[in-house]
Amino acid sequence: MTQQPLLAAAFVPSHDHAAFSPHGIAVPPSLQPYVDALLAVEVGPIAANPMFIAPHESMVLSVQLGRTSDACIEAKGEHGQNTCVTGIRQWTGSFVPAGRCVTLFALLTPLGSVHALDSQPLSQVPRIRARVADLLDRRTTIALESAVALAPSIEAKLHVLAAWLEARVMARRQQSSAALRAARAALHLVHEPGAAIDELARQAAVSRRQLERHFAHWFGTSPRHLAQVARLQQVSRCAQQGATLADIAAHTGFADQAHMTRVVRQLTGLTPRLFVRSQRSPLADTFRAATRGATVYL
């Protein structure tokens, strides 16, 4: 997936918004340290046009099912291979969405990723849509996809996914202590992207280089990149509250507005002004509301 020039994409709708029907449920309190949002999108017949996704701080677990009719939902591909995880994106990417399908999304925190995936490293799998069956036992994903398909409504399907995640994160399985230390440091960076990486390494009782290796191994990214992505989404959240670009740059820890412009352009291909004014749609607005003002879909 390559970086795209997005100046036109930010304002020209690429799809009929009526073809997308987003849904969401509240994250249960027991899952809140592990899951940031639980969402679903029903997609009707659509043209083969691209959509754009900006980098954001969550790792995304998705389950996609095909809709063969208004009443029939079944596996989109081979049974057990429709559950995927996407890591922290390097930059804004494009994809052509599948039509006539239902996709469930769980936006995982770093701690949620470690527990849900049994401390499996993400360094050796694709960053985008890695198959969870390749990380866990395929019987696990077959059981999840079967239960999701049999649930009678979209909200019920989301509750099935939530229950599956809760069972995994609450199970008494031995997780890697190094992975958990890295997850806590990553969670700190998500909430405080200006935190000193050397200090996070000291708190984790490892060297900075070791912490960087742990991030690369378990999350497929670096502390510096995760901090930049978290800061990018701080820009979006501040803009939703009506702050000026100058105030946003000062509040989010950039050296100045020019520094903010360089980072936003590097990650999205857009200037900050265009990034925060990216097109509104039911899909983009649902993800924005679920992520406290982050911009996920452009």
N, C-alpha and C positions, 0 to 999 in steps of 0.2 A: 504494500500500500504506500503510495507516494504522496508527498505534500502537494496540495492543489492551490492554484490561484483562486481565491474565494471572493474577490471584490464583487462580482456579479451575483455569485451564489447567495450572498447574504441578503439580497433583496428580491430576487426573482424566484417565486415559488416553483419548485420542480415537480410537485405532485398536487393532485386534488386533495385538499385537506380532509374532505368528507370521506375519503377512503380509509382514513386512520381513526380508530376509535380507542383512545387511551383510557385506562382504568388504574386504580391504585387502592391499596388498603393500608391502614396504619401498621407500622412495625410494632409487634408485641414488645412490651417492656423487657422480657427475657432475652430478646434478640437485639436490643438497641446497642450494646457494645460491639455487635458483630455485623449488623445490617443497617445501612442508612435509608434504604427505600425498597418497597416492593411494588412493582408496576407491571402492567400488561398492556399490550397493544394488539388490537384486532385490525387486520389489514384486508381490505377488499381487493378486487381486481384493479391493478395499477399499471401505468406505463413503465417501461424500463428506463427510468431516469434516475440519476444519482441523488443521494442524500449525503449530508456532511455531518460529522461528529467531531466535536472539539475534545481535546484532552481534559479529563477530570480526575478527581482523586480516588474514585472507587474502582475496585475490580468488579467486573460485571459477570455474574452467573446468569445464563439465559437458557430457557427451554423453549424450543420452537416446535409447534405442531401445525400440520396442514389443515385447511378447512375445505372439504370436498363439497359441502353444501351448507346451508344455514344451520343444519341440525347435526352435522357430522364433523367431528374433530379427530384426527388420527395422526400418527407419526409422519413428520415431513420427509424424513429419510429413513435409513435403516434403524430399527428399534434399538434404543440405547445409545445412539450416536447423535441425538438431537439436543443434548445438554452440553453447553460450551462455557468456557470462561475467557474473558478478555481482560488483559492486564492494563497497566497504565500506558496510554498512548504516547508515542513520541511527539506527534503533532496532529493537526486536524487531518482526518482521513475521509475518503468517500467510499460509498458502496451503493450497489443497486439493490433495493429491498425486494424480498420475495412477496408476491401478492397472494391473496387468499390464504392467510395463515394467522395464527395467534402466537405471540411471543411473550413469555413471562421473563421479567428481569428482577434479580436481586442485586442491589448495589452493595457490595461487601466492603467492610472496613479491612485494613490489613490484618487485624486480629481475626476477623471473620473468615478471611481467605485461608489463614493458617489452620484454623479449626475445621472448617468445612472441607478442606482438601487434604486433611491429615498431614500437614507439614510437607506436602509434595512440592519440590522446587519447580518454579515456573521458568527457569533459565533455559531449559532444553525443549520447550514446547513453543508453538507459534504464539506471538503476543496477542494476535487477534483470533478469537474463536477457536481456542485450543479445546479439543474434545475432552470432557471430564472423564469419559470412559478410559482414556489413555492414562489418566492420573490415578483413578480409583478402579475398583472392580466394576466391570461392565454390568454385572447384575444389579449394582447399586443404581445406575442410571436407568436401566430397564424398569426397575420397580418405580422410580420416580416418574418417568414418562408415562407409565401405565396408569398410575394414580392420578396424575394431572389430566390425562385424556378422559378418564371416567368421571371426573368431577363435573357437576351439572351446569355450572356457570363460571364466568371469568373470575368473579370474586372467590368462588369456591376453589378454583384452580390455584389462585394466589395463596389461599389458606393452606392448601396441600403443600405448596412450595415452602411456605413459612414453617409448617410442621416438620417437613423434611430437614430444613436447615436447623431448627431447634433441636431435633434429635441428634444431629451431627455435632453441633457445638457443645451440647450438654453431655454427650457421651464421655465416659471415663476412659478415654484412650490416651496413651502417652504421646505427647507432642514434643517436637524438638525444642529444647530450651533455647537454643540459638535462634530458631525461627521466631519464638515468642518474644525474645528480646528485640529482635529486628522489627517485629510487628508493633511493639510498644513505641519504639523510636519513630517508626513510620507514622503511627497515629499522632504522636507529638508534632511531627512536621506538618501533617495535614491541618492541625488546629493552629499551629504557630509556625508558618513557613519561614519566618525570620530567625528561628532558633539556630544557634551555632551547632554545626555538625560535630565539631570536636567535643562540645559539651554533651551532646547526645551519646557519642561514643564512650565518653567517660562514665556517664550514668549507666550505660550497658556493660561497663567493665571490659571493653574491647578497644583496640586501636581504631583510629578513623579508617584506615585501610581495611581492617577486618569488617567494620560495619558496612563499608561500601561493598565488600564481597558478599556479605550476608544479604543486602538489598538486592544485588544482582542475582543471587542464587534463588531466593524465595519469592521475589516480586518482579524480577526481570527489568529492574530500573535502578536508578542511583538516588541517593538522598538529595543531591542537588536538583535532579530533574523533578522528583516528586515535589520538592519545595517550590520550584518554578510553576508547576501545574497548579498547586494549591494557591499560589499567589495569583495566577491567572484567574482562577475562579473567585478569589476575593474581589478582583476587579469587577467581575460580573455582579456579585452580590451587592457591592457598594453602589454600583450604577442603578440597580433595581430600587435602591432606597433614595435615589435622586441626587447623589453626590456628583460634583463636578470632576472632570478628569484630573485636574490639578490636586484636588482634595483626595481623590482616590490614590494617586501616586504617593502622596505623603502618608496616607493612612496604611497602605499596604507594604510600606517599607522599601519602595524603590528609591534610588538615589535622586531621581528627578523624573519629570514627565517623559523626557527622551529615553531614559532607561526603561520605563514602563512600555513605551512604544516598541522598542527593540524586542523585548521579551514577548509581548503579545503578538507581534508580527511573526516572530520566529515560530511560535507554537500554533498560530492559526492562519497565517497568511494575510491577516487583516490588521488595520490600524485599530487602536482601542476604541475610537468612536464608532467604527463600523462593527466591531465585535459586539459592543454592548447594545447596538441597534439592530442586531441580526433579526431576521424575519420572525414574526409571531405566528404560531400555529397551535392547534390543540395539543399536538405531540410535544412541541418544544415547551409550551407553557406547563404541561403536566410534569415534565421532568424538572423544569425550573422550580415549580412549587414544591416538589418532593425533595429537592436538593438545596432548599433554603436560598434560592436565587441563582444557582449555578447555570451556566449555559452549556448544555450538552449537545442538543441538535441545533444546527445553524440553519 
